[in-house]
Amino acid sequence: MNAPVDVTQATFKDEVIEADTPVLVDFWAEWCGPCRKLSPILDEIAEEMSGEIKVAKVNVDDERALGAMFQVLSIPTVLLFKDGKKVDEFVGVQPKSQIISRIQAQQ
């Protein structure tokens, strides 16, 4: 199983910037209802697109600096990184098919 990986400021460079595959980074928090709706969708994407994409999660309560660095103003915010650069971003819950389309548009 290719489960999402928890990312901190200390591991962000290794896990996201220097990743071999595109990385979908979910900025979330425990108390966020929409985040809880999005989480299982991202889990499915991580499983189904294993080897094509990595899914990473950043808890904004624990990693405020990362949230600030990427100007995350509301959650869930999902950023897509490819070759170490942010290439796409969306805010809020989106259908799985739409998220996959966004990923494929960057491949």
N, C-alpha and C positions, 0 to 999 in steps of 0.2 A: 504494500500500500504506500502510495506517495502522499503523505499527509502534509498539510501546511506546516511551515516552520516558523517558530516564534523568533522575531528579530528584535535586537536591542541596538542601541547606538554603537555598542562595542562590536557587534557582529554584522551591522548593516553593510559595510564595505565588502566583506567576504561573501555574504549571502546574496546581496542584491547587485551592487555595482560591478563586482568581478564574476558574476554568475555566467555559466556557459550558455544558458538558455534565457529567454525572456522571463521576467519575474513580475507577477501580479502582487502588489503590496497593499494589504487591507489595513487601514488605520481604523481601529475600533476601540470600544470600551465595554466592560461588563454590564454597565447600567443602560446601555443603548439598545432599545427594542429593535430598530431596523438592523442593527449590527447582528443581532441574534438570528434574524431572518436571512441575512445574506450569508452567514457562516456556512450552513450546510450546502448552499449552492457552490461556494468556493471550494469546499471539501470535495464535492463531486467533480469539479473541474480539475482539481489537483490529481484526482485518481484517474479520470478519463484521459487527461492530456499529459500523463506522466512521461517524462523524457522530452516533451515539447515545451513545457512551461513549469516554472516553480511558483508556488503560492506561498507568500510570506505574510505574517501578521504582526502588526505593531500595536501594542496596547498604549493608547495615548495618555492614559493616566500614569503609566510607569515610564513612558518615554516622551515626555513633553518636548524635549529638545528636537527630536526627530519630527514631531508634529509641527513645530514651529519652523523648522528648516524647510519643510515642503508646504508651508502655509495652509495646513489643514485647519479649516475653520468650522466645518461640521462633519459629523461622522454618520455612517461609514463613508470614508473617502477611499477610493481604490486608485492606485497609480500603477501604470504599466511601464516597466523599465526594459529597454533592449540595449545591449552593448553599453551598459552603464549609464544610459541617459533616459530620462522620462520621456515617453513617446505618446502617452495617452493618460487620461484621468477621467473619472466620473464620481459623482456624489450620490449616495442613496442606493436603495436596492434596485437592481435591474434583473430582468429575466436571464436565466442561464444562457439561452440562445443568443441573446444580445451581447453578453459578456464574451462568449466564445467568438462571435463575429468580430468584436473589437480586437481580440487577441489575433485572430487570423488575418485581419487587415494590416497588422504590423509584421507579419512573418514574411 
